[in-house]
Amino acid sequence: MPFYNTKLKTLSRQLRNNMTDAERLLWSKIRAKQLKGYQFYRQRTIGNYIVDFYCPKAKLVIKLDGGQHYSNKGLEKDKISDDYIEEQKLKVLRFSDRDVFENLNGVVERIYELL
């Protein structure tokens, strides 16, 4: 089980209660074991990071990226967090918010393939 930073618990809860539109849309397709019976969790803490979605059984992390992720600083931060998560023997799958809005079925299909 990945390291859990208890200091992020409150922030994780706030993020769950204030999901972005893209997160809400994807969540509607992966919640309640809809994909092959796999359980996903929202806004899960892994180490010092909070990931958008996590499926422990598949060892899969899903991240949705808004515009701030495409700046140099955002890309650098994402690389550091992805490297840490992959060191925990987890797969990281990233989608842009635009992917979710414009190609939700394709996004869900890609997740399904990795389960």
Residue frames relative to the residue before (quaternion, step in Angstrom):
aa qw qx qy qz dx dy dz
M 1.0000 0.0000 0.0000 0.0000 0.00 0.00 0.00
P 0.4808 -0.6867 0.4588 0.2946 3.60 -0.83 0.93
F 0.6346 -0.5320 0.4189 0.3724 3.54 -1.26 0.59
Y 0.1802 -0.7867 0.5866 0.0678 3.57 -0.99 0.91
N 0.2241 -0.7756 0.5794 0.1122 3.58 -0.64 1.13
T 0.3343 -0.7852 0.4904 0.1769 3.59 -0.29 1.28
K 0.5772 0.5998 -0.3772 0.4059 3.62 1.15 -0.45
L 0.6805 0.4831 -0.2837 0.4723 3.59 1.22 -0.39
K 0.3975 0.7556 -0.4546 0.2537 3.59 1.28 -0.07
T 0.6791 0.4886 -0.2963 0.4607 3.61 0.84 -0.94
L 0.6603 0.4957 -0.3094 0.4718 3.59 0.92 -0.88
S 0.6274 0.5392 -0.3300 0.4547 3.58 0.98 -0.83
R 0.6519 0.5056 -0.3056 0.4754 3.58 0.96 -0.86
Q 0.6434 0.5200 -0.3222 0.4603 3.60 0.96 -0.83
L 0.6599 0.5075 -0.3063 0.4617 3.57 0.96 -0.86
R 0.6236 0.5324 -0.3352 0.4640 3.60 1.06 -0.71
N 0.7070 0.4609 -0.2544 0.4722 3.55 1.03 -0.82
N 0.7632 0.2840 -0.1531 0.5598 3.59 1.25 -0.34
M 0.0724 0.8364 -0.5373 0.0806 3.56 0.82 1.00
T 0.5083 -0.6123 0.5043 0.3354 3.56 -1.20 0.56
D 0.6675 -0.4882 0.3658 0.4269 3.57 -1.25 0.28
A 0.6490 0.5152 -0.3182 0.4605 3.59 0.97 -0.84
E 0.6480 0.5095 -0.3206 0.4666 3.60 0.96 -0.83
R 0.6474 0.5233 -0.3167 0.4547 3.59 0.95 -0.89
L 0.6578 0.5203 -0.3034 0.4523 3.56 0.97 -0.90
L 0.6853 0.4574 -0.2895 0.4873 3.59 0.84 -0.93
W 0.6175 0.5591 -0.3420 0.4349 3.59 0.97 -0.83
S 0.6316 0.5489 -0.3373 0.4312 3.59 1.00 -0.76
K 0.7111 0.4481 -0.2453 0.4830 3.60 1.21 -0.49
I 0.7680 0.3576 -0.1981 0.4930 3.62 1.12 -0.48
R 0.5372 0.6430 -0.4029 0.3682 3.60 1.22 -0.25
A 0.8277 0.2752 -0.1808 0.4545 3.55 -1.36 0.22
K 0.6148 -0.6162 0.3311 0.3642 3.56 0.99 0.93
Q 0.2272 0.8167 -0.4999 0.1772 3.58 1.05 0.77
L 0.7312 0.3758 -0.2254 0.5228 3.60 1.12 -0.59
K 0.8443 -0.1846 0.0666 0.4987 3.54 -0.41 1.31
G 0.6309 -0.5590 0.3359 0.4204 3.60 1.15 0.41
Y 0.4661 0.6833 -0.4380 0.3522 3.60 1.27 0.24
Q 0.3609 -0.7300 0.5498 0.1860 3.55 -1.01 0.93
F 0.1066 -0.7702 0.6270 0.0477 3.57 -0.93 0.96
Y 0.2069 -0.7509 0.6156 0.1196 3.53 -1.21 0.64
R 0.3707 -0.7252 0.5413 0.2089 3.56 -1.13 0.72
Q 0.8680 0.0547 -0.0336 0.4923 3.54 -1.23 0.65
R 0.1987 0.8073 -0.5169 0.2041 3.54 0.74 1.13
T 0.3849 -0.7115 0.5436 0.2239 3.56 -1.03 0.84
I 0.0317 0.7501 -0.6590 0.0458 3.53 -0.95 1.01
G 0.8014 -0.0595 -0.0177 0.5948 3.54 -0.34 1.25
N 0.7668 -0.3038 0.2593 0.5024 3.55 -0.82 -1.02
Y 0.6220 0.5298 -0.3241 0.4767 3.58 1.26 0.40
I 0.2380 -0.7173 0.6304 0.1772 3.53 -1.25 0.50
V 0.1752 -0.7918 0.5804 0.0745 3.55 -0.67 1.14
D 0.6061 -0.5945 0.3853 0.3615 3.57 -1.11 0.63
F 0.7966 -0.0502 0.0696 0.5984 3.58 0.86 -0.99
Y 0.0579 -0.7960 0.6024 -0.0066 3.54 -1.10 0.79
C 0.0874 -0.7659 0.6362 0.0310 3.53 -0.97 0.96
P 0.3070 -0.7960 0.4901 0.1787 3.61 -0.19 1.24
K 0.6380 0.5533 -0.3387 0.4148 3.61 0.92 -0.86
A 0.7444 0.3626 -0.1985 0.5244 3.59 1.01 -0.84
K 0.3169 -0.7537 0.5002 0.2853 3.59 1.31 -0.21
L 0.4462 0.6961 -0.4155 0.3790 3.52 1.02 0.96
V 0.1323 -0.7564 0.6387 0.0492 3.52 -0.99 1.00
I 0.1176 -0.7755 0.6177 0.0568 3.56 -0.95 0.92
K 0.0631 -0.7869 0.6138 0.0014 3.54 -0.89 1.02
L 0.1910 -0.7524 0.6207 0.1096 3.53 -1.06 0.86
D 0.2074 -0.8170 0.5345 0.0617 3.53 -0.77 1.09
G 0.2323 -0.7328 0.6281 0.1207 3.52 -0.90 1.06
G 0.7992 -0.3517 0.2203 0.4348 3.55 -1.32 -0.05
Q 0.6294 0.5678 -0.3449 0.4030 3.61 1.00 -0.77
H 0.6122 0.5752 -0.3516 0.4133 3.60 1.16 -0.43
Y 0.6902 0.5064 -0.2782 0.4357 3.59 1.19 -0.34
S 0.4804 0.6052 -0.4681 0.4288 3.57 1.25 0.31
N 0.6710 -0.4845 0.3544 0.4353 3.60 -1.22 0.31
K 0.6658 0.5005 -0.2981 0.4661 3.57 0.93 -0.93
G 0.6538 0.5212 -0.3046 0.4561 3.58 0.99 -0.84
L 0.6545 0.5102 -0.3040 0.4678 3.56 0.97 -0.88
E 0.6419 0.5259 -0.3138 0.4615 3.56 1.03 -0.83
K 0.6616 0.4958 -0.3018 0.4748 3.60 0.92 -0.89
D 0.6454 0.5233 -0.3179 0.4567 3.58 0.97 -0.84
K 0.6334 0.5307 -0.3297 0.4566 3.59 0.97 -0.80
I 0.6549 0.5095 -0.3102 0.4640 3.59 0.93 -0.89
S 0.6949 0.4619 -0.2889 0.4694 3.60 0.84 -0.93
D 0.6397 0.5175 -0.3327 0.4609 3.61 0.97 -0.77
D 0.6328 0.5284 -0.3345 0.4566 3.59 0.96 -0.81
Y 0.6521 0.5072 -0.3169 0.4660 3.59 0.93 -0.88
I 0.6759 0.4999 -0.2965 0.4532 3.57 0.84 -0.98
E 0.6647 0.4916 -0.3031 0.4739 3.58 0.97 -0.81
E 0.5897 0.5520 -0.3634 0.4642 3.62 1.15 -0.53
Q 0.6507 0.4978 -0.3019 0.4874 3.59 1.22 -0.49
K 0.4986 -0.6801 0.3905 0.3692 3.58 1.36 0.24
L 0.4903 0.6190 -0.4491 0.4181 3.56 1.07 0.83
K 0.3940 -0.6850 0.5566 0.2562 3.57 -1.17 0.62
V 0.2027 -0.7642 0.6011 0.1164 3.57 -1.05 0.79
L 0.0580 -0.7762 0.6278 -0.0067 3.52 -0.85 1.06
R 0.1000 -0.8165 0.5686 0.0110 3.58 -0.68 1.14
F 0.0196 -0.7549 0.6555 0.0067 3.49 -1.17 0.79
S 0.4269 -0.6469 0.5494 0.3122 3.55 -1.16 0.51
D 0.6256 -0.5100 0.4188 0.4162 3.55 -1.23 0.40
R 0.6157 0.5641 -0.3339 0.4374 3.56 1.03 -0.81
D 0.6049 0.5531 -0.3493 0.4540 3.61 1.03 -0.80
V 0.6683 0.5089 -0.2975 0.4538 3.56 0.91 -0.98
F 0.7035 0.4709 -0.2737 0.4565 3.59 0.86 -0.92
E 0.7822 0.3745 -0.1806 0.4639 3.59 0.90 -0.90
N 0.8078 0.1344 -0.0479 0.5720 3.59 1.16 -0.50
L 0.0114 0.8504 -0.5252 0.0304 3.58 0.82 0.99
N 0.6525 0.5161 -0.3274 0.4480 3.59 0.91 -0.83
G 0.6475 0.5131 -0.3143 0.4677 3.59 1.02 -0.76
V 0.6287 0.5272 -0.3246 0.4706 3.58 1.04 -0.79
V 0.6758 0.4818 -0.2921 0.4753 3.58 0.86 -0.95
E 0.6250 0.5413 -0.3318 0.4542 3.59 1.01 -0.78
R 0.6551 0.5085 -0.3108 0.4644 3.60 0.95 -0.86
I 0.6349 0.5066 -0.3273 0.4829 3.60 0.99 -0.81
Y 0.6342 0.5549 -0.3143 0.4371 3.57 0.93 -0.94
E 0.6409 0.5467 -0.3093 0.4412 3.58 1.00 -0.88
L 0.7253 0.4488 -0.2457 0.4606 3.58 1.04 -0.75
L 0.5732 0.5949 -0.3839 0.4125 3.59 1.24 -0.08
